[in-house]
Amino acid sequence: MKKFLIALFAAVSAFAGNGTVSLSPAVVMLRGEAGQNTTQTLTLRNATSRAMSFDVVAQDVVVRNGARAFVDAGQIPGSIAATAVFSERHIKVLPGSSATITARFTIPSNASSRAVVAFFRGADNIHNATYSVGSLLTFTLSDNTSLATSALQVEAQSASSNLAVAQTCTNSGSEPLVAKGMLAVIGEDGRIAGKAALAPRRLLPGERAELGAQYGAELQPGRYRVLVTYDYEGRSSTQSAEVTIR
């Protein structure tokens, strides 16, 4: 069967006493269709002074009431996690070293979610705590991407804070997306007084989050139009509002 195309790599870390444990990649974005499979190489690095052990499991990532939830493999119809095949199910990583495993997933024809996490669950009790890390894999199976946004909320500049914007964004389509936002402040003369980038946000289908930013400079008194534009998967969504700076 054909394999998914990889779109993004990253890394994630967990603190464990006197060092960190990091897993890469932390996020893999894939595009394909039901029936295809992907095999990913995951590398765990132990930068602590002690050996650490981990159990390797897969969980489906679902969205309930606008927020993510993790579900054990096989607990939902079309479970992607249930197809997981790991080269190792338990690993021990010595201090200052790393361990690599492969993870294979196949997308069921009735897949009901679009994400799975390969979870390295800490098996050691360190100061009454365990340390775990995971890699998130998202799967895009169609072009049905859509972003719904609430009315733009603007907090005017004050003596103690700069202008700030916020709004609720919801992935209203059936596929994962990454929303990349830009704030533009336009003066009464129609010229752009300044811009500020909003931190990108990954949203699974049905996931909801409040996104926003604070403008980094002081504005002169006057009337301004505030524009926030989100770009996602080749599409865009724009909201605007008026504000007076006194």
Sequence and secondary structure as in RCSB ss.txt:
>XXXX:A:sequence
MKKFLIALFAAVSAFAGNGTVSLSPAVVMLRGEAGQNTTQTLTLRNATSRAMSFDVVAQDVVVRNGARAFVDAGQ
IPGSIAATAVFSERHIKVLPGSSATITARFTIPSNASSRAVVAFFRGADNIHNATYSVGSLLTFTLSDNTSLATS
ALQVEAQSASSNLAVAQTCTNSGSEPLVAKGMLAVIGEDGRIAGKAALAPRRLLPGERAELGAQYGAELQPGRYR
VLVTYDYEGRSSTQSAEVTIR
>XXXX:A:secstr
  B EE     EEEE SSSEEEEE SEEEEE  TT EEEEEEEEEE SSS EEEEEEEEEEEEETTEEEEEETTS
STT SGGG EES SEEEE TT EEEEEEEEE  TT   SEEEEEEEE S SSS    EEEEEEEE SS   EEE 
  EEE   SSS  EEEEEEEE SSS EEEEEEEEEE TTS EEEEEEEEEEEE TT EEEEEEE SS   SEEEE
EEEEEEETTEEEEEEEEEEE 
